[in-house]
């Protein structure tokens, strides 16, 4: 009967949710081995990867030289400049003079935030190397896609990152100042979000923005459509960042990831029992796909976004059954029900 929790949520069955620790560790070991085995050699992939520190250029430029900076970017980085203005300006507001806009961005508060960001994130030398390697994998799997230029900027906590066409990927570095940074508004950035707003997540967050651009809009309004689309994003991240721990690009703690691995069957049973797969009522599954401290209807230790995790498992099952399917071909399959059916996904107890 709808509304009653299935038996696997009862207290007498709590061990079913918590008692697979040893086997989970074994599975983690073997999954890591499989992950290492599938990593392709991309050392021969030729890419033209560039990093442009727009934040440094802007805040190290004298106000009198802002017109020169604008001229340079309007000629050589026009797409980024358009994207930057778009994400920095409130909807409905039209910028009539870009030079004046750049002058406005050099206000003392933004300059102080930039200085703080520089002290915390540093010169991004490791992130540059990791991003370059990630785009070698992108070139391997998507040989026709151009390698974007990577830009950094400061948004005063406005927009964490964006793409603009296929040639621009940008990150707002003030989204990576660490969970202890005192000026993150707790109403906007609660603890369950702040925990991954650090420099260790710069690369994975940037590649998530990029992967989202490849996957495109959700092709439907059902819960299944959302988790398949988000599962594709995670599948891409797994291939673009093959040596990065899954917990990093999932934005989970190690314990949260372990919980999902141990309770895959129970989560899937919950989705089926609650008739969620083909639901179009966003309020019923919002916490299962969006940032949230937990997942509705599950034990309190269940993290948010468990639907996305399950979508990832479905995509992995589909690709295992269709090993000749390329990633570009997978991206073109918009029928979520077809993917689910042909994946023959059936988690084990």
Secondary structure, DSSP 8 states (H G I E B T S, - for coil): -TTS--GGGSGGGHHHHHTTHHHHHHHHHHHHHHHHHT----TT------EEEHHHHHHTS-GGGHHHHHHHHHHH-HHHHHHHHHHHS-TT---S-HHHHHHHHT-HHHHHHHHHHHHHHTT-HHHHHHHHHHHHHHHHH-TTS---EEEEE--SSS--EEE-TTSEEEEEGGG-S-TT-TTS-TTTS-HHHHTT-SGGGHHHHHHHHHHHHHH-S-SSSSHHHHHHHHHHHHHHHHHHTTTS-HHHHHT--HHHHHHHHHTHHHHHHHHHHTT-TT---HHHHHHHHS--SS-TTS-TT--S-HHHHHHHHHHHHHHHH-TT--HHHHHH---HHHHHHHHT-----
